[in-house]
Amino acid sequence: MKKDDLDYYVIPTEDAHGSEYVAVSDKRREWISGFTGSAGQAIVSKTTAYMVADSRYWVQARTELDDNWNLVQAGHVDGPKDWIEWLTERARDVRVGIDSRMVSHHTATVLNQALIGKNSKLVYPPQNLVDLIWDGKPSRSREPIFVQPHRFTGMEASAKLADLRAWISRQPPSMQVATLISSLPNIAWLLNLRGDDIPFNPVFHSYLFVSLDEAILFIEPAKVSAEVDEYLRSISVERKEYNQIWSFLRLKPWGEGKVIITPETSYAISLMLTGFRYTVLPSEVDNMKAVKTDVELAGLRNAYRRDGAAFVRFLAWIEEKIQTGFEITEYEAAWRLTEYRRQAKNYMGLAYENISGSGANAALPHYTPRKSTARFIDRETPYLNDSGGQYLDGTCDTTRTVHFGRPTEAQCEGFTRVLQGHIAIDSAIFPEGTSGQQLDVLARRALWQDGLNYGHGTGHGVGSFLTVHEGPQGFSSTVPLVPGHVVTNEPGFYKAGEWGVRIESALIVKRVRTKNEFNGRVWLGFERLTCVPIQTKMVKDVMLSKEERQWLKTHNRRCLEELEPLLQEDKRALRWLRREAERGIGLAKSGPGGIAIDWD
């Protein structure tokens, strides 16, 4: 920092492709700070180090950061909105350094404008300062890439490229001649290729340049087999070495005309192209990828059935173990569920790190247990498991919360309010043009009635054997929902330091028929993908409407119908599933002497 005359140096979580999850070789913020959360920015001054994180990570950050770091609570009532606001409030006559590859065009533009007004400047050192001091830094992955077959995609890569080129041609004015794609899931989806460079995400480090008459994939040669090379030739995609992207952009061999980039593209690419040679537009590939083909939707339905069967096997196992006196840790529970998933057809790994929490840990929305520190799952508080498998035919994301003892009144009320929000989203009917953000209040309304809420989003898009978080749709997004979108529905409530509950299911947006069909066939609703029963023990029957009671009973019986054929070899899971499908709502009433028995 002294060499580059910097007052602050920003160390983002993201990699050069703006990835939410990054490869081990790109975990610079984690290496320098010890903080393992999936979001947060490290900012180092000449005298102090800061970690800016939102409410999902405050407790985790306090636990993992040592005395060299100061936690900045972004979003706190007395805190900054985000790290940019925090930094610009302190910036006056300063130089702020950042690796231009690790910051998006949009973020750099916003930060630049804010700093100029403070007589300050954003500076881009030629080398990443963390890399210079990181002894033993892991090398970039060279795992081979592979073709995702048409039977799982439903659309050839050549057709996707043709649609993208048609979009480029339609952009006014006519000077747009190409697009450069740096988003790893977008490249994987567009070319029907998958890789293994980032944990839980079947993507590979690369760039893709698509003009009206050519396509060039920039990737490490060691990752490409002869078979994949032949496939690339068959779809008219040329291959160049990964780092050649920079000389390619500098030489501008496409000639006259502008290259379309997205706001999420790294600022290093903007700097290399210069402002006269690029146009910034929202990602069209995001929009294309978000609307699943019929084949992808069929694959997701099958994947969620298999994933649901694994979840049911796990829930039956853990309930039996705990009820018979075994002590099970959060880590062991997560491991056991993964083992059940591993046995399923088309399983390729986990979609994200297992969230497996009991007691106070369940109140941390992104808590991940570690073997050495995981607590035992108790019978006094809810146990929350948020996890999912990656399958060749779909990406799964499910949360269920269960109780192995007798829940308290407060736990039952919180769970019931969360369930009501979950049902409200699942049952929503809405006209075309409605965004997820407009529906978000449905998930919170029941909680708000009791002065309760949750600090995370209500749901996000999901990929098809890609990333578990996918845009642009979601319940925090202003993008209108359309048929073929897949979103999660995951309201929750967390009593800090004590317990937490969340219920999450994945939904397909579909057309529905209504009684009056005002304005024609413009009405949309949801089809539920997730097939795991919702425990009725923590539900307060008197708080539910007639329609909500029926929804819950219908859902659990549907789970029995869908999963029973997949569980014929697991008698314990079958018994558990049948019991849950027929179980009444609420706790068993106490009998003589205050004894209550939940009969199987």
Beta strands, then each sheet from edge to edge (+ up, - down):
strand 1: 8-11
strand 2: 41-45
strand 3: 49-53
strand 4: 69-73
strand 5: 95-97
strand 6: 121-123
strand 7: 146-147
strand 8: 176-181
strand 9: 193-194
strand 10: 207-211
strand 11: 215-218
strand 12: 238-240
strand 13: 258-261
strand 14: 278-280
strand 15: 347-350
strand 16: 355-358
strand 17: 383-387
strand 18: 389-391
strand 19: 394-395
strand 20: 398-402
strand 21: 430-431
strand 22: 460-461
strand 23: 470-474
strand 24: 486-489
strand 25: 492-495
strand 26: 499-502
strand 27: 505-511
strand 28: 523-528
sheet 1: 4+ 3+ 2- 1+ 5+ 6+
sheet 2: 7+ 9-
sheet 3: 12+ 11+ 10- 8+ 13+ 14+
sheet 4: 15+ 18- 19+
sheet 5: 16+ 17- 20+
sheet 6: 21+ 28- 27+ 24-
sheet 7: 22+ 23-
sheet 8: 25+ 26-
end
